[in-house]
Amino acid sequence: VYGSGDNARAKGWQLINNEIKNGSYANDGNWTGIFIQAADSLLIANNDIHDIKSTWNGSPRGIGVLLFDCTDCVIENNYVHDNFFEGGSDKQGGLRTVWRRNVFKNIPNTILRINNQGSNSDTMIYENAFICPTTTQDFAIDLR
């Protein structure tokens, strides 16, 4: 699923009660289950997001939910599991994102990464379950 408000910011999108699976691409940049860019007041809820597996120049990739430059978004009650790289990532320009009541399971790298390139994001993370496999290489939560 890809959404972008390139010419004007997208507002009020809702992605609810879906199964998003089997993203498996090699070296083409499509390595997320959900990628949303330049959106405000987004709701991603009650989705089963899994088996997003790909490689980029030989390195494993596959993120369940990737937000880029999004404001006032809520990601809740999702089951994010068995992805190749990360469960979720709120990257660059994210502001006031809420991650709540999600279950992240069997993610071999960082489960949730909040990386706002040094800006203050006011991100809230609560009531989530982070079930790490014994082979986790990175962190359950990475706040940068």
PESULNOR-V145239 format. One line per field, one symbol per residue. psi: psi as a letter, one per 30 degrees, with the letter a starting at -180 (. if undefined). burial: # if it has 9 or more other ideal C-beta (glycine too) atoms within 8 Angstrom, else .. Layout:
psi->???
burial->???
This chain:
psi->kkkkiefkkkkgkkjkhlkjlhjjlkhgfjglekjkkhlkhkkjkhljjlhjklljhfkkljkekkkjhkkhkkjlhljjlhlfdlelkjkjgkkhkkjkhlkkkhjfbkekkjjghflkfhkkjlhlkjjklfgkfblekjj.
burial->..###....#..#.##...##.#.#.....###############.##########...############.####.####.#########.########.####.##########....#.###..#.#.....#....##..
